[in-house]
């Protein structure tokens, strides 16, 4: 299931143009859709339990995907961050959002705010 989701995300990323839209798409597909799945089917909550090695491996794979997205933009930025570290921070922010969101809409809003902050820090818009 994890491989299917990552394949779906990779396919959708090709249609995204900016760092912000790529991150939002990937995080919504991974975290918001996962949150909504658990809301509809509470028995699916084990899919996000970090006590299972396979779940940890899935989070690691999603982190690697985010690192791929972040690598080039971070390389151009003035931030001294590795893509892997930035990706890990995003992955576990999404994990935390799942714990506090009260609806799928709130989950998506938290993701939107986080992605705007991250993308804005990496690729700030020029002041004209």
N, C-alpha and C positions, 0 to 999 in steps of 0.2 A: 504494500500500500504506500509506503514511504517513497519507494522508487517511482511509482506511478505519479504521485503528487509532485515530486521533483521534476519529472519529465514534463508534466503539465506546466509547471512554473517556467521551466527553460523555454518551452514553446511560446508561452505568452510574453516572455521578456523581449522577444524579437520585435514585438509590436510597440514596445515602449521606447521613447526617445531620450528622456532625461534621467539623470540619477534619481531624482525624486520620484518620477513615475515608475521606474524600475523597482525601487525599494518598496514603494507603496503596493505595487502589484504583487511582488513576492511575499511581503509580510501579510497582506490580506489573504492571499491564497493559502499560506501556511497557517497563520495564527487565527485570523478571523473565521475562516471557513472551518478550522478545527474546533474553535470555540462554539460555533453554531452547530456543528455536528454533535458535540457533547450536550448542548442545550436540548437538542431534539432527541438524543439517544444517550441518557445518562450512563448507561453501561459502557459506553465508548470512552469514558474518562481514563481508563487504564492506558489508553494510547498516548497519554501525556504524563504518565507517572515516571519520573526520573529514577525510580527504584528498579526499573527494568532496563537491562543493557541494550536491548533493541531500541528502546525509546531514546536513550542517550545517544546511540549511534545515529538515529534519525535527526536529532538536534544537531549533532556534529556535521552531518551531511548538508543540512540546511545552512549551517554556518559557513561551510565551504562554498556553497553557492553564493551567499551574500558576499563573501570575501572576493569571489571572482567579479562580482558587480562593482565592488568598492575599490579594487586594486588600482585601476587606471586613474579614476578621479582622485584618490588619495595621493597617488604619485605626483599628480599635478598641483596638489594643494600645499599650503604652507604648514599644515598640521603634521606633526611628527608622530603618526600613528601607523601601525601595521594594519593592513586590511583584515587580517585574521582577528586581531584584538577588537577592532571596530565591529566586525561581524558578530563576534561573541557577545559584545555588549548589546547589540540589537537583538540577537536571539533571545537572550535572557530578559530583556525588557519586555519582549512579546510574551514570554512565559509569565512574567509578573502581571502583565495586563490581564491575562486570563484569570488570575486570582482575584482581581478587583472589579472587572467589568460586570455590569448588571444586565447587559443585553448585547446582541450582536452589533447594534448601531453604536453603542458606547465603545465596544472593542475596536471597531473601525475608526472611530473618532480618536481614540488614544493612539492608534497606529498612525493616523494622519498627522497628528501633532508631533509625534516622535520622529517620523520620517522628514517632516519639514525642518525640524531642528537639526537633524543629522545632515541632510542634503544641503541646507543653508550654511552649515559650518564648513562643509567640504567644498562647496561651489557657491560662494557668496555672489549675489547679483551685484553688478557694478553700480555705484552711485553716479548718476549723471547730472 
